[in-house]
Amino acid sequence: WGIPVPGHPGHTFYVWFDALLGYLTALLEPGDPAELAIAIERGWPAQLHVIGKDILRFHAVYWPAMLLSAGLPLPKRVFGHGFLTREGQKMGKSLGNVLDPELLLERCGKDAVRWYLLRDIPFGDDGDFQQQRFTDLVNNDLANTIGNLLNRTSSMARRWFGDAVPPAGPAQDPSHPLAQAALSASEQTCKALEALDFRSAAEAVLQLAIRANGFLNDQAPWKAMKQEGQEALVGADLYAVLEATRWVAVLLAPLLPDLSARMLGQLGQDAFISDHDQPGPSAWQAAQQWGLLQPGLLLPEPQPVLQRLELDGPL
């Protein structure tokens, strides 16, 4: 694993010494002088270093030792991810079962692939890609639960309230049941993301969408609207579900940024631009307040934010 240092018994050069230094030199632009100070200014230490579990020893022992000996700061966190099998088998050319990531993205889209990997495989553990479960999760979670929630609620609001967000009434109160559900989902999502527990973060967002769907079914605005004098109540219920859906879109942003942007667009909202390096709360954090959806805001004509997966044959 190393080469003895001439004239210094007990000391050894790690054979990939220069490869690990690439984490620093990669911060330099092609025309920059080869100066350590410039590399440090460009973004070292890393907030998070994600590596494969098979090279954890090199990145959690040798690399920190090199940095310490040079008096340089260590990465704030190092996380080792697991491996991926397919239908219970290790992938390999000889087996002919290698999953082509480019083909997978081309046929299924980024949102579907990201959701399956984040939702179904605990980050840090090994995972198994199963095509039927992949299809079922994407269709049930994203197309049916989240996509249909947005489309049917937006359609009812447009039909009965002049193509706009209905008057909020009591639904804008933070004590509303869906407001409490949104706040709980936010807390769970943020805690899970900080721990790199993407599976729990995805589950928290999904449960908020399920809760909003359940509230809509219980209130049944399509029935209430047929009764005289129920317009204000229907408007408040639809506002609450639309606002909860906005929260779903907001909380999805770190996981599925493209789907989040399309959902926010359907609600007349802007997508998020990364501002984590700016002082103060981020736009993502600021958006996690109940009641930000403005009554009277025109809603675009609903469009499917995600197509159902219909896969013919193996990927």
NORJONOR-V263968 format. One record per residue. BURIAL is b if it has 24 or more other C-alpha atoms within 12 Angstrom, else e. Layout:
BEGIN
<<BURIAL> <BURIAL>>
END
This chain:
BEGIN
<<e> <e> <e> <e> <e> <e> <e> <e> <e> <e> <e> <e> <e> <e> <e> <e> <e> <e> <e> <e> <b> <e> <b> <b> <b> <e> <b> <e> <e> <e> <e> <e> <e> <e> <e> <e> <e> <e> <b> <e> <e> <e> <e> <b> <e> <e> <e> <e> <b> <e> <e> <e> <e> <e> <e> <e> <e> <b> <b> <b> <e> <b> <b> <b> <e> <b> <e> <e> <e> <e> <e> <e> <e> <b> <b> <e> <e> <b> <b> <b> <b> <e> <b> <b> <e> <b> <e> <e> <e> <e> <e> <e> <e> <e> <e> <e> <e> <e> <b> <e> <e> <e> <e> <b> <e> <e> <e> <b> <b> <b> <b> <b> <b> <b> <b> <b> <b> <b> <b> <b> <b> <b> <b> <b> <e> <e> <b> <b> <b> <b> <b> <e> <b> <b> <b> <e> <b> <b> <b> <b> <b> <b> <b> <b> <b> <b> <b> <b> <b> <b> <b> <b> <b> <b> <b> <b> <b> <b> <b> <b> <b> <e> <b> <b> <b> <b> <b> <b> <e> <e> <b> <b> <e> <e> <e> <b> <b> <b> <b> <b> <b> <b> <b> <b> <b> <b> <e> <b> <b> <b> <e> <b> <b> <e> <e> <b> <b> <b> <b> <b> <b> <b> <b> <b> <b> <b> <b> <b> <b> <b> <b> <b> <b> <e> <b> <b> <e> <e> <e> <b> <b> <b> <e> <e> <e> <e> <e> <e> <e> <e> <b> <e> <b> <b> <b> <b> <b> <b> <b> <b> <b> <b> <b> <b> <b> <b> <b> <b> <b> <b> <b> <b> <b> <b> <b> <b> <b> <b> <b> <b> <b> <b> <b> <b> <b> <b> <b> <b> <b> <e> <b> <b> <e> <e> <e> <e> <e> <e> <e> <e> <e> <e> <e> <b> <b> <e> <b> <b> <b> <b> <b> <b> <b> <b> <b> <e> <b> <b> <b> <b> <b> <b> <e> <b> <b> <b> <b> <b> <b> <e> <e> <e> <e> <e> <b>>
END
